[in-house]
Amino acid sequence: MKNVLFIALALLIFSCGDKAEKKKFEYNTPKTTKPAKVVTKTEEVTSFETIVDLENKGIGPIKSIELDETLNMDMAKKGEAFFNTTCVACHKTDKKFIGPALGDITTKRSPEWIMNMIMNTAQMTKKDPLAIGIYEEYNKAPMVTAPVSEDNARAIVEYLRSLAQ
């Protein structure tokens, strides 16, 4: 039995000697740590859809249009029907949806701009500053570019005019 104890003690002493030290992973933090800079903004960000710009004609085929002072109700009804089949999937008249609310758009944009946005969306969202801003505000959700005739675009403008009155 003494031999077994002697061998066990010898193995224990032998196994504790000259071992290679295992490396431990250490995360070294920088000695000088700057506190996080806290930035608070008090300035109010203006939404592009709230900007009023009745001078901008937009980019596209419509250069000038004259509106009668009185609404053309037949044209407005045609525009409403077109709006309700084509535009209402993304636009509401009284609230933001996928796209901006359009109930008061005629008080903020020229009829040429509105028609060019309807008929020439791709170029408008690439080159017109207001269209680009709105596009970016609405998470770059592209406006469906279904072909819309000038007559239908004009009817939509007349419908939108009827909402602003």
N, C-alpha and C positions, 0 to 999 in steps of 0.2 A: 504494500500500500504506500510505503514511503516512496517507492519508485514512481508511482503514478502521480503523487503530489509533487515530487521533484520535477517530473517531466512537464506537468501542467504549469508550474511556476516558471520553469525555464522558457516555455513557449510564450507565456504572458510577457515576460521580460523581453524576450527576443522580438516579439511582435510590436512592442511599444517603441523600439529603438528606431533610428534613422529612416523615418518615413518621409516621403516627399510630401510637402505641404500642399493640400488642395487649395486651388484658387477659388475665392468666393466672388460672386458678382456683386459689385458695389455701384450704386448710382451716384455719381459725383454731381452735386448741385453746384452751380457757380457760387463763388464766395461772396460776390456782391450782386444781390438781386434787387432790381428796381421794382418798386411797387407798380401794379398795373395802373395805367393812366385812365382815369375816368373822364369820359367826355359826355357832356350833356348839351343837347341842342335845344335852344329856346326859340330859334327861328321857325317860323311856320312855313311849311312846304306848300307851294301853290300847285294845285292839280291842273293839268293841261286842259281838262274838260271844263274847268270853270273860267278859263281865260276867255275874254270877249275880244274877238278880232273880226270885225265885219269888213275889213279891207282886203284880207287875204282871199284870193280867188282859188287857191289850190293849184294843183298840177294835173292837167288833163285837157280834154277837148272843149270844155265849157269855159269860154273867155268872158262872156257877158250875157246877162239875162235880165230882163225887165219884168218885174212883178206888178200886177195890177194891185191897186190899194185894197180892193175888195176881193175876197176869196172866190175862187171858181169852185163851187161845191161839187160839181160833177167830177172835176179833176181830183178834188180832195177825196171823194169816195173811191175813185179808181186807185189813188195812192194808198188809201187805207186798206183796200183789198190786197194790193200788192205787198204792202208792209206786213199784213197779217199772214200771208202765205210764205214770204221770203225772209223777212227781217226779224220777226217776232221770236224766232228760235234763239236769238242772241241779244236782242234789244227789247227793252220795255220802255214805255213812254214815261213812266213815273218813278222808276227806280233803276239803280245799277243792276246789271245782270252779268252775263259774259262780256258784254260790251256796255258802253255808257248809256244812261237814260237819254232819250231823244226828245222828250216832251217840250223842252225849251231850247232846242238846238238852233232854231231860227233866230233867236235873240242873241246868240253868241257867234254864229258863223254866217258868212255870206251864202246866198243860194248857190253861187258858182262853186264855192268850196264844198258844200254838201253834195251837190251833183257830181263833182269830180271825185269825191271820196267814195260815192256809190259806184261810179262807173270806172274808176281808175285807182282802185284800192292799192294795188301792188306798188305803183309809182309814188302814190301819196305817202305810204308808210316808209318809203325809202328816202324821199326828198323833201317833203313838207314838214317843217318843224313842229307844227301843232299835231299833225297826224302821227308823227314819230313819237311825240311825247305821250299821246293817248295810247298808242300801241304798247309802249313800254309800261305805262301805268296799269294796263290790263294784262300784264304778264306775257306780253308778246303773243297774245291769242290773235291769230290772223282772221281778218274779216273774210268771210266766204266771198269769193270773186265770181259769182254767177254772172253771166252776161246780163246786164241791165241796159235796156234801150234808153235813149235820151228822153223819150216821151214818158217812160215809166219812172225815171229818176225825177223828172219834173213833177209828175203826179205825186211822188213821195214827198217832195218839197212842199207841195200845196197841202198835203195831209198834215205834215209837221207844222206848217204855218197855222193850220186850224187848231192845233193843240195849244199853241202859245197865246191864243186869244181868249 
